Amino acid sequence: MSLRSRTAGSNTTEIELQPAADGALFSDDNRKDKAAFELRKKIGLPGSVALIAGTMVGSGIFASPVGVLVGTNNSVGMSLVLWAACGLIAGLAALCYCELGSAIRESGGEYAYLHKAYVPVITFTFAWTSCVISRNASNAATAVTFGSYVVEPFYPGCQPPDLVVKCAAAVMVLVLNCINYVSVKVATKVQSTLAIVKFIGMLIIIVGGMMRLGLGDKVGLYNLRNAFRPEDLAGLGFSQIGLAFYQGFWSYDGWNNLNYITEEVKNSEKTLPRAIMIAVPLVTIFYLLVNIAYFAVLTPAEMVASNAVAVTWGYRVLGSAGWIMPLTVCLSTLGAMNGSYLTGGRLPFVAARRGHLPQILGMANVVFYTPGPALVFTTILTLVFLIPNDFDTLVNAFSFTAWLFYGLVVAGVVVLRFTNPDMPRPFKVPILIPCIVVIIAIYLLVAPLVDSPDIIILYAAIFMMCGPIVYFIFVYKKLRIPGLDHLTLMLQQILDVAPTDWEETC
């Protein structure tokens, strides 16, 4: 059984797909042609900055202002402080990821770093949780926001049916899967273009808001002069602020995405730190200015009552040109999803290469050089996560599991300083920074559980604790599912994929 992969000119390279004697499909002996078959480095510094910034700026800045505002008791000042704090924390965590990414030049982000710092069962539990819950819950929440904005013009004055919203979301998911399956280069160009569009959209909001303040808008002046009203601050609780942080961090999600495709980044040990240090501060500044622009026009009560803050702002300030805002939001969420697809498919791909997920997910398309099976896997699970109706529930489920592993990864910076002191580190952070981030991560894990724990967080925790059990059965004991090898070979033929040439690097 074989596949033919295209090469330059009219020649073809034949790749054998027959399993080895032990049933594995990774054996180098199965390859007649020994030329390297791997993911290609096609992403430079501009594309890297566009990927990070373009993924961070998605639906969050247009949907999460309400969640952050409610979480701070409608306090204008505290909500702005929280937005700034989220940016600062994301920046500190990103600096830790810079050290890890410049030292461990392997795709997969947290997966690669956890593997280097801890025992395999922790690495597997991350892959188990992230590939099934975290990434796909995040994607589904973004897709639902896209669907809501797309269909809203067709239902003036009423709430669009959930089925219509989810169908629009599903169409976007399938289209982006096709783009990323076919070409990394095309997906990167789409990301760069949409990143420019969304920053232009935020500039429109910022300029409009500043002009209203300059003209002495009474609403804006009142909001800013009474930003820290004692009655708003009095009722703030430990748990409430933690949940507000979850809503804020939803808007900053994506600061770590470039680490997932390190193997496809040119000169990654230099490009990765530069891109992160450009993108994260840039997005933080824009987010703060956009929120000030919202408060320059809308009262906190109007923002809380709005289903789409950016759209309400747009029609209030731009009048008949207010349609620009729904369009901007749609394109923004499209860019965020595209960035997530561009990077998210690499996690199951890398995990499968180490035997932590089915082997088919660790293969690449022999024509397009993309991790096709992993992308299809991510698409299917994202569509499943579209079924729940509560946007906040999806955000909280994602944030809880995400920050557990963010904390472990950042703690890995300290662990590796002791266990692997001689590992080359082109970029190195002061040891105080990972310590601060770990303390913050512990707070974000504990805070939502103190006063009123959400049942979905319990479900997420239970699912996560099943990881070691699954690891013991299928990885440690190597229990083989009957018929899985035959299914793998069949899917290889259908998807035109084969194992890549890969060896672990520092």
N, C-alpha and C positions, 0 to 999 in steps of 0.2 A: 504494500500500500504506500503511495507516495503522492506528494504535491509538487507542483512546479512553480518556483518563484521567479519573477521577472528581474533581470539585471540589465546593465547598460548594453545597448545594441540589440542584436537578435538572439544572443545566447540565453540559455535558461540554466538554472541550477536545480538539481533534483535533491529533495530532502526526504529521507526515509522517515516514516512515521510509525514503523512497527515497534511494539514494545520490547524492552529488553527481557532477559530471562526471568527477572524478578517482577515483571509487570510494570516497571517504571518506564516513563516516557522521556526521561531527562538524559539518558545515557548518551555520551559523545560518540559511542560506537554506532549509534543509529544514524549518524550524519555522514553521508558519502562525501559531501563537500565541506571542508574544514574552514572555509572563509567565515569571518565573523558575521553572525546574524544577531543584531541588537538594535535597541532604540537609538535613534540618531540625535546628535546635538545640533539643534536648530534655533535655540532661543538665546538671544543676546540680552544686553542690559535694558534697552528700551522695551523689548517684549516682556522682560521679567518685571519691570516696574508696572507695565500695563496689566500684567497678570495679577499682581498683588493688589494694586489699587482698584483695578476693574472688578475683582472678585469681592473685595471689601465693600465697595459702594454698590449695593444691590437694593433690595427691597427694604432693608432695615431702616435707613435714614428717612424713608417715606412712611413706614408702618410702625416702627418702634418708638418714635417720639411720644406716642400716646402711652405705651407701656411704661416708659421711663417716667413720664409725668405723673401717671397714676401711682407708681411705686414710690414717688416722693411727695405724696399728698398734694399734688398740683402746685408744688413750690417751684417757681421759675428759677430761682437761684440754685436750689439743690439739684434740679434736673441738669442745669448747665455744668455744675460741679461734677456730677456723676458722668456726664458725657466726656468731660476732660479727663476724669480719673480712668475711665475705660480706655481711652486712647493712651494714657501714660502706662497703664498696666500692660496693654497689648504691646506697646513699644519695648518695655522691659523684657517681657517674655520673648519677643522677637529677637532681641539682642542675644539671649541665651541660645535661641535656635540658630543664630548666625555662627556661634562657636561650634555647635554640633554639626551644622551643615557644611561648614568649611573643613572640618576634620573627618567627617564620615560622608564621603561622596557617593552615596547610594540613594536611589529614589525610595519613596515610601514614607518620608517624613518621620513621624513619631515611631512608626514600626521599626525603622532601621536604628533609631537611637535607643529605643527600649531594648532591642536585641543586643546592642553593644554594652549596655549598662547593667542589665538584669538577667534573670534566668529566663529560659524560653517560655515557660508557662505564662509569664506576664506579657511577653510579646504576643503570644497567641491570644490571650484574653483581650488585648487591645484590638487585634485584627478582627476577632470574633464580634466585639461590640461595635467597632467603628464601621466595618463593612456591612453590618446588618442594620444597626440602629442609627448611630450618630450622623454619618454622612448623608444617609438617605432621608432621615427626618429633616435635616437642614435643607436638602434639595427640594423635598416635597413642600416645605413651608414657603420657600422662595417661589416655587411653581404656582402655588395657590394664590400668592400675591399677584403674580403675573396674570393669571386667569381672571382674577377679580377686576383688575384695571382694564384688561382687554375687552371684557364683555359689558362693563358698566355703561358705555355709551348706548348700548342697545336696550337698556332697561332704565330709561330716565324716570326718576322719582320713585323707584322701588328697588328692592334687593334682588340681584340676579339669582336664579336657581343654582343650588350647589352643584347639580349635575352638569350644568352648562359651564360653570367656572372650572370644574375639574376636568372636563373634556378639553377645554382650552389649555389648561396646564399640561395635560397628557400629550397634546400635540406638540407643545414646545419641547417637552422632554424627549420625545421621539426624534424631532428634527435635530436637536443638539447632539443626540447620540449618533445620528448619521454623519454629521459634520466631523465630529471628533474621531469617529471610526475611520473615516476616509483619509484625513490629513491633519497632522499636527500643525503644519504651516498655515493652512487655511484657518484652523481654529485660533491660532495665535493672531492672525490678521483681523479676524472678527473681533477678538478680545481687545486689540489695540484700538480699533475703530469705535467700538462701543464705549471704551473707557473715555475717549475724547468726548463723545456725545454726553455721557452722564456728568462729566465735570462741567461741560457747558451748561447743562440743565441746572446744576447746583449754583453756578455763577449767576444765572438768571434769578434764582431765588435770593441769593445774597445781595445782588445789586438792587433788586426790587425792595427788599426789606430795609436796606440802608437808606434808600431814597425816602421811604415812608418815615423812617426815624428822622432824617434830615428835614423833612417837611413838618415835623412836629406832630406826628400821629399820636393822638391821645392814648389809644390802646397800648401802643408800643412803649411810650414814655411811662405809663402807669405800671406796666409789667416790669420794666427794668428798675424803676424807682422803688418798687415794692417786691423785689425779687426774693427777699428772705423774711417773709412775714412770720412772726412768732406762732400764730395759730396754725400755719402749715407745718412748721417744724416740730411742734409739740407732740404730734401723734406718730412720728416716725419710729419704727421698730427695727430690731436687729434682723429679723427674717424678711421684713418688707423691703429693706434696702438691698438685701441679697438678691431677691427676685427682680428688683429694678435693675441691678447690675446684669442679670441674665438678659434682660431685654436690650440693654445697651450693648453688651458684648455680641449679641446677635448681629448688630450692625457692623461690628469690627471683625466678624468672622471672615477669614481669608488671609490674615496676616502671615500665616504659616504655609500657605499653599505652594509657594515656590519650592519649599523643601521636599515636596512630593515628587518633583520631576528633576531632581538634581542631575541625573544621568543624561538629561536632554538639554542642559544649560551649558552654554559655552563658558569655559574658564570659571567653573562654578565656585571655586574657593574665593574668588574675588567678586564675581557678579552677584552672588547671593547676599553677602553683607551690604553691598552698595545699594542693591535694589530695595532691600528691607528698610534701610535707613533713609531712603528717599520716599518710599511709598507710605509708610505708616505715619510719620509726622504730617505729610501732606494731607492725608485723609482726615486726620484728627483736626487739623486747622479748619478744613472745609466743613466738617461736621458741626463744630462749634459755631461757625458763622451762619450755617444754614439754620440751626436752632434759634439763634438770635433773630434771624430774619423771620422765622415763624412767629416768635413772640412780638415782633414789631407790628404784626398785622392781626393776630388772633389772640383772644383771651384763652387762658388755660381751659375754661369750661367749653369753649368752642372747639378746641383741639381734641378734648376728650370725647365730645359728642360726634366728631367727624370720623367717618369710616376711612377716609383717605385725606390725611392732613395736607399733603402736597397739592392735591387737586382743589381742596377748599381754599387754600392759599392762592392758587393760580387764578381761580375765577374771581376772587376778591381783589386781586392786584392787577391782573392782566386783562380782565374783562372778557371780551369776545375771543381773545387769544389764549384764554385759559386752557384750551385743549392741548397746549404745548406740554403741560404738566403730566396728564395721563400718558401721553406719548413718551415723555422722558422716563417715567416710572417703568413703563413696559420695556423700553430698551435697556434700562438700568438692570432690571431683574434678569433680562435675557443675558446680559453680559456677566452678571454674577453666576448664573447657572452654567454658562459656557466655561467660565474659569474653574468652577467646581468640577465639571466634567473633564476638563483638560488635565486636572491634577488628581481627582478622586479615583479615576480608573486605575491609577498606578498602585494604589494600596493593595487591593486584592491581587494584582499582578505580582508585586514583590513578595507578598505573603505566600502565594502559591509556589513561587520559586524555591522557598525554603521548606515546602511541604506542609504548611499550616492551613492551606485551603486546597480544594481540588485542583489537580494538575492542569486542567484545561484553562484555568484562570491565569496561569503563569506563562501563557503562550502569546505570541504576537502574529499579526497578519503578515504573510510573506510578501504581499504586494504593497501594503500601505505602511508597514513598520509601525503599527499601533497596537496597543494591547486590546484587541477586539473583544475577546471573550469577557474580560474584566469590565469593559464598558457596557456590554449587553447585560451582564449580571447586575451592575449598578442601576441600569435603566429599569430592569424588572422590579427591583426592590423599591426604587423611588416611586414607581406607579402604585405599588402596594401601599406605601405610606400616604398616598393621596386620599385614602379612604377616610381617615379621621377628619372631623369638621373643625376642631378647635385649634386655631393658629398658635395661641399662647401655650397650649399643651405640647405641641410639637417643639416649640422653642425651648421650653423648660426641660423636656426630656433630652434634647440635644445638648443643652448647656451643662446639665449635671454630669453626663458621661464624658463630655469633652474636657471639662476642667479637672476631672479626676486624673485623666491621662496627661493633660498639660502639666499638672503639678508633678507627676512622676517623671516626665521627660526633663523638665527643668531641674528637678532634683538629680537627674542623671548627669548633669554638668558637674555637680559636686562629686558624685560617685566616681565618675571617670577621672577626675583630678587625682584621686587616691588609687584607684585600681589600674589605671592606664596613664601614668604621669608622663610617659615619653611619647605619647601619641602626638603627631604634628598638629598644631592648632594655629593656622594662619590668622585666625581672629579669636581673641580671648577677652572675656568679660571679667570685671572685678567679681570676686566670689560673693560679695554682698548682694549683688543683683539677683542671682538665682535663689538666695535665701529669702529675700523679700517676696519674690513671686510665689514661692512655695507656701509661705504664710498666707498670702492672699488667696491662693487656690484652696487652702484648707478652710478659710472663712466662707468662700463661695460654695463649698460642699456642705458645710454645717448649717449656714444661715437659713436656707429654705426649709430645713428639717426641724427647726426649733419650735416655731409657733404653729404653723399649719402645713405640714408636709403634703405634697401632692401625690396622689396614688400612682400616677404614671412614673414618678421618680422611684417608687418602690418596685414597680414592674421592671424598670430599667436596671435597678440594682440586682434583682433576682436573675434577670437574663444574663447580666455580667458575671454573676457568681456561678452560672452554669458553664462558663468558659473553661475553668480548670478540669471539670468533669469530662467535657468533650475532648479536651487536650489529652487527658489520660487514656481515653478509649481509642481515639483515632490517630493520634500522633505518637504518644509514648508507647502504647501497646500495638500500634500499627494495624488496627483492625481494618480490613478491606471490605468495602461494600460490594456484594456480588453484582457483577455486570457493569461496574463503574469504568473499568478499562475499555470495555466495548463501547460504552457511551462516549468516552473521551475520544476514541478514534473516530467515531461517527461525527462528533462535533468538529473535530479537526478538519474533516473533509468538507463539511457544510460551511464552516467559517473560514477555511483556507488559512489555517494557522499552524505554527510549529514552535517548539521550545527555542528560546534565545540562548546565545552564547553568553555566559555570565560567570564572573568570579568575584568573590567578596573583596571589597577594597576598604581602606580605613576612611 
